[in-house]
Amino acid sequence: MFEPTLAGSLPKPFWLAETGKLWPQWQASGTDLATAKRDATLLWLKAQEDAGLAIVTDGEQSRQHFVHGFLEQVEGIDFEHKVKMGIRNNRYDAMVPVVTGPLRLKGRVHQIEAQFARTHTKCKLKITMPGPMTIVDTIADQFYGDKVKLAMAFADLLNQEARALQADGVDVIQFDEPAFNVYMADVTAWGIDALHRAIEGLTCTTAVHICYGYGIQANLDWKKSLGDQWTQYNEIFPALAASRINQVSLECANSHVPMNLIRLLAGKDVLVGVIDVASDRIETPEEVAATIERALAFVPKERLFPCTNCGMAPMSRDIALAKLQALGLGAALARARHA
């Protein structure tokens, strides 16, 4: 009960990549970089276990960015001639690669990190990948000419890798879809269909992560424009409740999300965000337990998984470590009270 986990990413150590950045540059290359990625993965696996997390991730230590880490292993994409494009409904600009031909995987995408993590932890293991809609929103297209066709093409590639990850012994495969909070009409029109294509044939646990983003300034400014109540979830949760996805990960801690929206996810496991990733303030275990207990009014305790609001990639290592510890201690406190 109340098995704690995290959304996915964790900060990269200073000897692996630039710190405090969402798009950091690597500090090494070749075999030295490969070794540093493995070392960082091992460090964060141990940190998650020490904090009492039950479902751990590789911390996305082998990826420069949560979307581009997948795209780099796809043929038909030009990374040499990136273009400037507004993403997340022009919330901020980014230099993005361009789809120039048919999409095919070059080979395995996350085999090395998944097999390495599986070898070095006895905990349940989660691997994250970007969802089809979020990929489409983070890349320019000069070939398919239709965002739905493009999304389905990416969904096929995600499914190919997901099936291989399942064979690697991964327990949970999560698709990150921050774009779901931006293009709500598209979620019900084709976004969930694309997710269904991405999870086709999987028997492991499947999850979708939807949030209000990292604690970067563009996201903080956007949140200020959302008013006193953030109700975007209200428009998509009923469709997700009817979907074939097993788990839904959402933001709750220190946000304006009405907790009662969780009742719209009846029948799903809910990864309740109890750790705010947009603030350096460290939650107390009591505060974490209190957020869990508020959510219990709307989701059965056996379906509630305490989680971080979003990834921690741009956060400082010390702050992230302290927040993981608060997550584990708060979940244990709630467990003791409600077992």
Residue pairs with C-beta under 8 A, 6 or more apart in sequence:
1 301
1 302
1 304
1 335
1 338
1 339
2 292
2 301
2 304
2 305
2 306
2 331
2 334
2 335
2 338
3 54
3 55
3 124
3 305
3 306
3 331
4 51
4 52
4 53
4 54
4 55
4 305
4 306
4 307
4 327
4 328
4 330
4 331
5 53
5 54
5 55
5 56
5 57
5 126
5 172
5 271
5 305
5 306
5 307
6 48
6 53
6 56
6 57
6 275
6 307
6 308
6 311
6 312
6 324
6 327
7 128
7 176
7 209
7 211
7 249
7 271
7 273
7 277
7 307
7 308
7 309
7 310
7 311
7 312
8 57
8 59
8 60
8 66
8 126
8 128
8 174
8 176
8 209
8 311
9 57
9 59
9 60
9 66
9 128
9 311
9 312
9 313
10 44
10 47
10 57
10 59
10 60
10 61
10 311
10 312
10 313
10 320
11 19
11 312
11 313
11 314
11 315
11 316
11 317
11 320
12 18
12 19
12 24
12 40
12 61
12 313
13 19
13 40
13 43
13 317
14 27
15 27
15 28
15 36
16 26
16 27
16 28
16 36
16 37
16 39
16 40
16 61
17 24
17 25
17 26
17 27
17 64
18 24
18 25
18 27
19 316
19 317
20 314
20 316
21 314
22 65
22 214
22 216
22 313
22 314
23 64
23 65
24 64
25 64
26 33
26 64
27 36
28 36
34 112
37 61
37 62
37 113
38 116
40 59
40 61
41 58
41 59
41 61
41 62
41 113
41 116
41 117
41 120
42 116
42 120
44 58
44 59
44 61
45 56
45 58
45 59
45 117
45 120
45 121
47 321
47 324
48 56
48 57
48 59
48 123
48 324
49 56
49 121
49 123
50 325
51 321
51 324
51 325
51 327
51 328
52 327
52 328
52 329
52 331
52 332
53 123
53 324
53 327
53 328
54 123
54 124
55 123
55 124
55 125
55 126
55 171
55 172
55 305
56 117
56 121
56 123
56 124
56 125
56 126
57 117
57 125
57 126
57 127
57 128
58 113
58 114
58 116
58 117
58 125
58 127
60 66
60 69
60 128
60 311
60 313
61 113
62 69
62 110
62 112
62 113
63 69
63 70
66 128
66 130
66 176
66 311
66 313
67 130
67 134
67 135
67 138
67 139
68 97
68 138
69 109
70 109
70 129
70 130
70 135
70 158
70 161
71 77
71 79
71 97
71 135
71 139
72 79
73 105
73 106
73 107
73 108
73 109
74 103
74 104
74 105
74 106
74 157
75 101
75 102
75 103
75 104
75 105
75 106
76 99
76 100
76 101
76 102
76 103
76 104
76 143
77 97
77 98
77 99
77 100
77 103
77 139
78 97
78 98
78 99
78 100
79 97
81 98
82 95
82 96
82 97
82 98
83 95
83 96
83 98
83 140
84 93
84 94
84 95
84 96
85 93
85 94
85 95
85 96
85 140
86 92
86 93
87 93
87 94
87 96
87 137
87 138
88 137
88 178
88 179
88 182
88 213
88 222
89 182
89 183
91 182
91 218
91 219
91 222
92 216
92 218
94 138
96 138
96 139
96 140
97 139
97 140
98 139
98 140
98 141
98 142
99 139
99 140
99 141
99 142
99 143
99 144
99 150
100 142
100 143
101 143
102 143
102 153
103 153
103 154
103 157
104 157
105 157
105 160
105 161
108 161
108 164
109 129
109 161
110 127
110 129
110 161
110 165
111 164
111 165
111 168
113 127
114 125
114 127
114 165
114 168
114 169
114 170
115 168
115 169
117 125
117 127
118 125
118 168
118 169
118 170
124 171
124 172
125 169
125 170
125 171
125 172
126 170
126 171
126 172
126 173
126 174
126 207
127 165
127 170
127 172
127 173
127 174
128 173
128 174
128 175
128 176
128 209
129 158
129 161
129 162
129 173
129 174
129 175
129 176
130 138
130 175
130 176
130 177
131 158
131 175
131 176
131 177
131 179
131 180
131 191
131 194
131 195
131 198
131 208
132 151
132 152
132 154
132 155
132 158
132 175
132 191
132 194
132 195
132 197
132 198
133 151
133 177
133 179
133 180
133 183
133 186
133 187
133 191
133 194
134 176
134 177
134 178
134 179
134 180
135 151
135 154
136 147
136 150
136 151
136 154
136 179
137 179
137 182
137 183
141 147
141 150
144 150
144 153
148 190
148 194
151 190
151 191
151 194
152 193
152 194
152 197
154 194
155 194
155 195
155 197
155 198
156 197
158 175
158 198
159 197
159 198
159 199
159 200
159 201
159 202
162 173
162 198
162 199
162 202
163 201
163 202
165 173
166 173
166 202
166 203
166 204
170 204
171 204
171 205
172 204
172 205
172 206
172 207
172 247
173 199
173 202
173 204
173 205
173 206
173 207
174 206
174 207
174 208
174 209
174 247
174 249
175 195
175 198
175 199
175 206
175 207
175 208
175 209
176 208
176 209
176 311
177 191
177 195
177 208
177 209
177 210
178 209
178 210
178 211
178 212
178 213
178 310
179 191
180 187
180 191
180 208
180 210
180 236
181 210
181 211
181 212
181 232
181 233
181 236
183 191
184 232
184 235
184 236
187 235
187 236
187 239
188 236
188 239
192 239
192 240
192 243
192 245
195 208
195 243
195 245
196 243
196 244
199 206
199 244
199 245
205 246
205 247
205 269
206 244
206 245
206 246
206 247
207 245
207 246
207 247
207 248
207 249
207 269
207 271
208 240
208 245
208 247
208 248
208 249
209 249
209 250
209 271
209 310
210 233
210 236
210 248
210 249
210 250
210 251
211 249
211 250
211 251
211 273
211 309
211 310
212 219
212 222
212 223
212 226
212 230
212 251
212 255
212 309
212 310
213 219
213 222
213 278
213 310
214 277
214 278
214 310
214 311
214 313
214 314
215 277
215 278
215 279
215 310
215 314
215 315
216 314
219 278
220 278
223 230
223 255
223 278
226 232
226 256
227 256
228 256
229 256
229 257
229 258
230 255
230 256
230 257
230 258
231 258
231 261
233 250
233 257
233 261
233 264
234 261
234 264
237 248
237 261
237 264
237 265
238 264
240 248
240 265
240 268
241 264
241 265
241 266
241 267
241 268
245 268
246 268
246 269
247 268
247 269
247 270
247 271
247 305
248 265
248 268
248 269
248 270
248 271
249 270
249 271
249 273
249 307
250 257
250 262
250 270
250 271
250 272
250 273
251 257
251 273
251 309
251 310
252 259
252 272
252 273
252 274
252 291
252 295
252 309
253 273
253 274
253 275
253 276
253 283
253 291
253 309
254 276
254 278
254 279
254 309
255 273
255 276
255 309
259 294
259 295
259 297
259 298
260 297
260 298
261 298
262 270
262 272
262 295
262 298
262 299
263 298
263 299
265 299
268 303
269 303
269 304
269 305
270 295
270 299
270 303
270 304
270 305
271 305
271 306
271 307
272 291
272 292
272 295
272 299
272 304
272 305
272 306
272 307
273 307
273 308
273 309
273 310
274 283
274 288
274 291
274 292
274 306
274 307
274 308
274 327
274 330
275 283
275 288
275 307
275 308
275 309
275 323
275 326
275 327
276 283
276 309
277 308
277 309
277 310
277 311
277 312
277 315
277 323
278 309
278 310
280 315
280 316
280 319
282 319
282 322
282 323
282 326
283 323
283 326
283 327
283 330
284 326
284 330
285 326
285 329
285 330
285 332
285 333
286 330
286 333
287 326
287 330
288 306
288 326
288 327
288 329
288 330
288 331
288 333
288 334
289 330
289 331
289 333
289 334
289 337
291 306
291 330
292 304
292 306
292 330
292 331
292 334
293 334
293 337
293 338
295 304
296 304
296 338
301 338
306 327
306 330
306 331
306 334
307 327
308 323
308 327
312 320
312 323
315 323
